[in-house]
Amino acid sequence: MKMNIQIFGKAKCFDTRKAERYFKERKIPYQMIDVAKYGMSKGELNSVKIAIGSFMALIDEKAADAILLRYLANDSDKEEKLLANPRFFKTPIVRNGRQATVGYCPEVWQKWE
């Protein structure tokens, strides 16, 4: 099965660099998207959210002000705020078609190969 890898990451994120190295070492082609610079579309966000099963797993608790997302009333408000402030995303977000992971997850990526 052909893998179609997208890595949504941040330039200064150590785990994003480790994810890139993982796929490079295995000669698996991937597309790198700087999520802090380019963000993520609503469709991409929905796809990832369905794949991982939890919207809150996408939020980087270490990002300044991201903790405030937890206190917004409903999920649609949280999603809008996250899409408007892509620096709040926990990275890397790695997509392979309809599958996705958040963070450094080589044990899951190995199953995709």
For each residue, the residues with C-beta under 8 A, 3 or more apart:
1:
2:
3: 28 96 112 113
4: 95 96 97
5: 23 28 29 30 31 94 95 96
6: 30 31 33 94 95 96
7: 16 19 20 23 30 31 32 33 92 93 94
8: 33 35 40 44 89 91 92 93 94 95
9: 13 15 16 17 19 20 32 33 34 35 91 92 93
10: 13 16 34 35 36 87 89 91
11: 16 34 36 37
12:
13: 9 10 16 17 91 92
14: 17 18
15: 9 18 19 91 92 103 104
16: 7 9 10 11 13 19 20 91 92
17: 9 13 14 20 21
18: 14 15 21 22 104
19: 7 9 15 16 22 23 92 94 104
20: 7 9 16 17 23 24 30 32
21: 17 18 24 25
22: 18 19 25 26 106 109
23: 5 7 19 20 26 28 29 30 109
24: 20 21 27 28
25: 21 22
26: 22 23 113
27: 24
28: 3 5 23 24 113
29: 5 23
30: 5 6 7 20 23
31: 5 6 7
32: 7 9 20
33: 6 7 8 9 38 40
34: 9 10 11 37 38
35: 8 9 10 38 39 40 86 89 91 93
36: 10 11 86 87 89
37: 11 34 86
38: 33 34 35 86
39: 35 83 86
40: 8 33 35 44 45 48 83 86 89 93
41: 44 45
42: 45 46 79 83
43: 46 47
44: 8 40 41 47 48 95
45: 40 41 42 48 49 58 79 82 83
46: 42 43 49 50
47: 43 44 50 51 95 98 100
48: 40 44 45 51 52 58 93 95 100 102
49: 45 46 52 53 54 55 58
50: 46 47 53 98
51: 47 48 95 98 99 100
52: 48 49 57 58 100 101 102
53: 49 50 57
54: 49 57 58
55: 49 58 59 75 78 79
56: 59 70
57: 52 53 54 90 102
58: 45 48 49 52 54 55 82 89 90 93 102
59: 55 56 63 66 69 70 78 82 88 89 90
60: 63 66 87 88 89 90 91
61: 66 67 90
62: 66
63: 59 60 66 87 88
64:
65: 68 85 88
66: 59 60 61 62 63 69 85 88
67: 61 70
68: 65 71 72
69: 59 66 72 78 81 82 88
70: 56 59 67
71: 68
72: 68 69 77 78 81
73: 77
74: 77 78
75: 55 78 79
76: 79 80
77: 72 73 74 80 81
78: 55 59 69 72 74 75 81 82
79: 42 45 55 75 76 82 83
80: 76 77 83 84
81: 69 72 77 78 84 85 88
82: 45 58 59 69 78 79 85 86 88 89
83: 39 40 42 45 79 80 86
84: 80 81
85: 65 66 81 82 88
86: 35 36 37 38 39 40 82 83 89
87: 10 36 60 63
88: 59 60 63 65 66 69 81 82 85
89: 8 10 35 36 40 58 59 60 82 86 93
90: 57 58 59 60 61 93 102 103
91: 8 9 10 13 15 16 35 60 102 103
92: 7 8 9 13 15 16 19 102 103 104
93: 7 8 9 35 40 48 58 89 90 100 101 102
94: 5 6 7 8 19 100 101 105 109
95: 4 5 6 8 44 47 48 51 99 100
96: 3 4 5 6 99 100 109 112
97: 4
98: 47 50 51
99: 51 95 96 112
100: 47 48 51 52 93 94 95 96
101: 52 93 94 105 108 109
102: 48 52 57 58 90 91 92 93 105
103: 15 90 91 92
104: 15 18 19 92
105: 94 101 102 108 109
106: 22 109 110
107: 110 111
108: 101 105 111 112
109: 22 23 94 96 101 105 106 112 113
110: 106 107 113
111: 107 108
112: 3 96 99 108 109
113: 3 26 28 109 110
